[in-house]
């Protein structure tokens, strides 16, 4: 905080006229956010941590009991839960890798001047502006073996994308790639446009090839922003619920967030679902931490 | 200034007086139900109550997949947003033992509802625990699994001839599951975009469980002993496994991509000319006899769930009873509404509007049985119904069944016996956890 310098108020401003100091104004902005964060985020977080050590069920009148680490023990030794984690890991890898490749590829294509560039960029951004549940329902129709255009275009006949236990998860991941690649594209475009042009000019003078320029100039300079996109998308993919929930009920596509929802709001096993939420939180934090450490290393270079 | 203050005060006083008088007249009741046609019929019915009494009754709905979650979220919060709920039969255990529902035993006895409503509807929609003579709901919408079929396909002389040549008996409405399977196989012609049968496969709530249990019950199996919670040897009996195996066989003859289907898809299988036969709850049949929603309305027929190999014939029970929510601030008004609802003339009007009354007198009447092409099948079915567990932990039990049978039926993993063995083990563990084996 010491490094934050507060700018002095303009003596002619209304705030100054009311006798408010810059500190008062800063507090006026910060306090509501802090209160909101504490009431709706921090407090439930701590409260649910407490519940995770109990057998509390929100739909039961009986008093709950402290069960120690029993919920965590049961969850970590439950084959179904591990299978949900494996499914989620597969989903995160396929979906995030796909988004990074497609998103960065699109950004490379767009990082030049051509007619209607603005319009095309805006159109490409549309998928990520849609509601995830709508996207899920929309893609469910696209995948339909009876009348869906995907099977028609690729001549796949009656291939049942979402009813086939082997393809359901990947069908959902493809939808997620379609929806969120534009986000990676947007960040990548920002990174690409920040690469100093003189570096490319120097490389051209030295007759460096496309691949050499790409791996030695473009990629190293864009990688910090790509890593930020990777962090965001990994966190989001790990928590995916709506797209998968609306598209399929295949157990092979039951992500951990869906299991958590069922445990919490269909079975009302509140204590155990709080414990599961904490396990998921710890996993997401651990993965994010690894990324952040790597990001710092990249920045240091 | 004084004049101004006086006129402002007078204005405020008038507004308050008007507000108070409006509130006194505005008695309101809110009924919570799932979003489907019967809820619209109920709204039409209760408009009569409003006209008679001046009490405004609103039927508030939510889509089926959210119905349970939304209702129990409100119950658990002890919220008074709804005064009455038309809850699923499986909710009785949780609703009664956890204090969400008002005990209606006295109401039931006072109005001798045991003689008024069909026995199965009292057993499954109202009484908990089974045989206790304690009642928590008034049977409102009777429902069960039935079947629709394409009469024109069945009656086509060429099809009849080809069927007889292949299977050695006449093509007709199936009376056994084996016949149903043969007919489904016979009409399964993917190259003609024509398929044998449409069944429930959605495992996000109870759709698939209802379809599967219909087959299991007819095959002589059961889900367990609901009184003692015994599951070993019952849930995973040979008969139950044979029923589940039959359901899996039927899945082979469904239209492509039939892995997440419930009432909408099963009706579309008929309205879209896709399937020869389609499973659905009777309450979803009205659009099938309406030419505006089903181009094949004239050639759509209906039949009751067929029998198993030993002639046993059952169907999964759907339907709901109406309960008063204990957190409502209008409980007295809600009881008055129920008194009106159980009157014979109200039940008759309910049936005329399209609701599936549970009143014995109305059900037995010729007028009801001939009112639609499927009412006779409905009447037959209501005397051979069985239901799922209604225990308070039923949601957990349902999820475990879904987890075990879905990979077998849709994914083709393992065997029926393995799926039910795992289910029996899971259920035993769950019932042990909730101290059901005292």
Contacts between the chains, C-beta under 8 A, distances in Angstrom:
chain1	res1	chain2	res2	distance
A	58	B	76	4.7
A	59	B	72	5.6
A	59	B	75	7.0
A	59	B	76	4.9
A	59	B	94	6.3
A	59	B	98	6.1
A	60	B	98	5.9
A	60	B	392	7.7
A	61	B	98	5.3
A	61	B	99	5.5
A	80	B	403	6.6
A	143	B	257	7.5
A	144	B	257	5.9
A	145	B	255	7.9
A	145	B	256	3.6
A	145	B	257	4.0
A	146	B	193	7.5
A	146	B	255	6.2
A	146	B	256	6.2
A	146	B	257	6.7
A	146	B	274	7.3
A	158	B	190	6.2
A	158	B	256	3.8
A	158	B	257	7.7
A	159	B	256	7.8
A	160	B	256	5.1
A	160	B	257	4.0
A	160	B	258	7.7
A	160	B	259	6.5
A	161	B	257	7.4
A	162	B	257	6.5
A	162	B	259	6.1
A	162	B	260	6.7
A	163	B	201	7.8
A	163	B	256	7.7
A	163	B	257	4.9
A	163	B	258	6.2
A	163	B	259	2.6
A	163	B	260	7.0
A	163	B	410	6.3
A	164	B	259	7.6
A	165	B	407	6.9
A	165	B	410	7.1
A	165	B	411	3.9
A	165	B	412	7.9
A	165	B	413	7.4
A	168	B	259	7.7
A	245	B	204	7.9
A	248	B	259	7.1
A	248	B	260	6.0
A	249	B	202	5.9
A	249	B	203	4.8
A	249	B	204	5.0
A	249	B	259	7.3
A	249	B	260	4.8
A	249	B	406	7.3
A	250	B	259	6.5
A	250	B	260	7.9
A	250	B	406	7.7
A	250	B	410	7.3
A	250	B	411	7.4
A	251	B	203	7.8
A	251	B	403	6.3
A	251	B	406	5.8
A	251	B	407	5.6
A	251	B	411	7.4
A	252	B	407	7.8
A	252	B	411	7.0
A	262	B	399	5.9
A	265	B	69	4.9
A	265	B	72	8.0
A	265	B	73	7.2
A	266	B	68	6.9
A	266	B	69	6.6
A	266	B	395	5.0
A	266	B	399	6.3
A	267	B	393	7.8
A	267	B	395	5.0
A	267	B	396	4.4
A	267	B	399	6.1
A	268	B	72	6.8
A	268	B	76	7.3
A	268	B	395	6.8
A	269	B	396	7.1
